[in-house]
Amino acid sequence: MVKNFVQELQWRGMIHDVMPGAEEHLMEGMQAAYVGIDPTADSLHIGHLVSVMMLRHFQLAGHKPFALVGGATGMIGDPSGKSAERNLLDEKTLRHNQEAIKEQLSRFLDFEGDEPNAAILVNNYDWMKNFSFLDFIRDVGKHITVNYMMAKDSVKKRLSSDAKEGMSFTEFTYQLVQGYDFLHLYQHHNCTLQMGGSDQWGNITTGTELIRRIGGGKGFALTCPLITKADGTKFGKTEGGNVWLDADRTSPYKFYQYWLNTSDEDAEKYIKIFTFLTQQEIEGLVMEHKEAPHLRILQKRLAEEITTMVHSKSDLDNALKATNILFGKSTADDLKQLDEKTFLDVFEGVPQAIVSKDDINNGLDMIGALAAKTGFLGSNGEARRELKQNSISVNKQKVKEDYSITENDLINDKFVLLQRGKKNYFVLVVD
């Protein structure tokens, strides 16, 4: 028994366009659908998450999801919304990226189950690598006219842009390669639906056209809106670049912070798209949030749900501890539980000074730590005054002038956190 997949996506605001007849087709019984994923890195970023969530909803509705890693198309470059071509990847890099992506996808999709709708990962390089150019233009190219290809928005946009280099033949043929993927999956896996971002509509419908002309069948298209932010800045980007799903590229703390810092307007939209909470639960949270917006109920729940889903409950707990260190009451023990990467993420941009291991082994006096050896405060006199006023902390604990910093104070055998008042932090790096 399948559930209404299109209806589920509709209330979540996850449908931009859907081909007529798709909803009825999906209600007839278990169907197969795919989403293409660019394998140019060994991690997905949050820009990929919408299509991954679509695949998960598809599986939950009783259908069979295919994740297609675009090994071949990733070598070409998709003109949709891009201003330049991509770099060619070698096969070894491609395979490494594919395995890493599959591991991340397995947190959302069930690849291993015995159910008939278990997810499958495919790579279009596997069927495109043996295709000769002559075979491709004879078997595929002759079925689609240049007029049809030129009418696509992605092509028209690129050709009318100011880019001096124009559009290469390679990029122009991209829609044929992507269209052939849909035909291949239709013929070999009875895959009748392709999903993607709204910028992919042209490429997807080229696939449905090939299925009609070569496969003699019917394929469907469904796209989701491109995610935007209310303030006009780009979704999924920070000053440091992409927000990745890989913990080594974007720490769980930074990942959590990204969602926690969304605006009220965005949080209300994102909690429908990026969590599996029910409509009733979300409506309840939205009402609670509107009654007390300063508590940021929506942002907190969104950040908790998605951090647990992408990382783990223990990663979420660490991110909460790290967040508490800056904004709540925390102890030296809490600090010492942070790994080095999270510690550096939390105190990114905080001034630092290097002190020697000998200084710590001999016991670094507070005047030296605050002024003479570090320059955190302007002078020894200022250091004494602040200590007398009880405004200096070492690792979140208030200290007096007679305190000495020793190896017992080290966080990760390397750092000591100094603080003046509530907001002035300084990090000693022991080298």
C-alpha positions, 0 to 999 in steps of 0.5 A: 500500500503506497501513501500519497507522496505528492501530497506529502511534498505539497504541504511541506512546500517541496514542489515547484513543478510536477508533470500532469499525471504523476500523482495518479501514476504514483498512487497505482502502486510501488514506482521507482524514481531517481535523483542525480547527485554531482560527485565532484567532492567526497561529501554532500553539502546541505544544498543536496539535502532537499533532493535527498529528503525527497528520496527519503519521503519517496521511500517512506511512501512505499516507493523505490528510490535510486540515487544516481551519482553522476560520474559521467555528467560530473565530468562534463558540467551542467549549464543550469545556473552555472557560469563555468565548466567543471573539472574532469575527474579521474575514475579513482577519485570518482569511485572514492567520492561515490563510496563516501556519498553512499555512506552519507546517503545511508543515514537517510535511505535504506540500501540494505533492507529486504523490502522490494523498495530498498534504495539503490545507488547507481553511477552513470559512468558505468553505462556511459564509459563504453558508449562511443561518440558515433553510437551516442549521436546515432542512437540518442542524438538523432531523436532530439532536434537542436530546436528542442534543445535550444528552447530550454531555459538553461541553454537560453540563459547561458547563450544570452549571458555576458560570458565571453566564452559562451557555451561549449558543445560539451555543455550543450549536449549535457541535457542529452546525456542526462536524458539518456540516464533517465531512459537507461533507468527506465529500460533497465529498472522500470524507473518512471520518475526523475526528481531534482531542483527547479533548474533541472526541469529542462534536463528532466523533460529531455529524459521524458522525451527520450523515453517517449521517442525511444522507449515508447513509454511514459516518464514523469518529472517532479521538481522542488523549489531552489532553497533561498534565504529571506535576506537574499543571501545564498542558502547553504553558504557561510563565509567559510564556504559550503556547509558540508555533511562531512564532520571533518569539513564542517564540524557538528558544532558549526553545522548546528550553529548554521541552522540555529542562526536562521531567521524566523521566516526561514526556520518556519519554511526549513522545518517542513523541508529538512525534518520528518516531523508531522504537519501537526507537530510543526503547526504546534511548534510554529504556534509556540514560536509565535507566542515567544519568538525570543526563545527561538523554539523553531530554530532550536528544534530544526537544528536539533533534528537535522544535526541528529539526522546528519551526524548523531545524538552524541554529536548534537549533545557536544554541539549543545555543550559547545554552544553553552560555553559561549552563551550559557553556564558551563564549567572547566569540565565542559570545556575539557570535553571538547575535541580540538576542532570543536574548541577552535570552531567555538573560539574562531576569531578569538585573539591568541598568544603562544606560550611555552610548555616550560611556562606552564610546567613551571606554573604561569602566573596570572600577570604573565598570562594576562599581560607580560607574556601575552598582551591580552590586557594592556599592562601589568597594572591593568591585569592587577586591577581586573584580578582585584575586581574579580573579572578574570576567569581561567577556563570559565572559573574565576581566579585571583592574582595568586593563581598559577596556570599549570598543565592541569588547566590544559584543554586538549593538552594545548589550550587555556581559555582566558576571559575578562568579564562575560564576552572578552575571550583570549586563547593561550596556545601552548607550544 
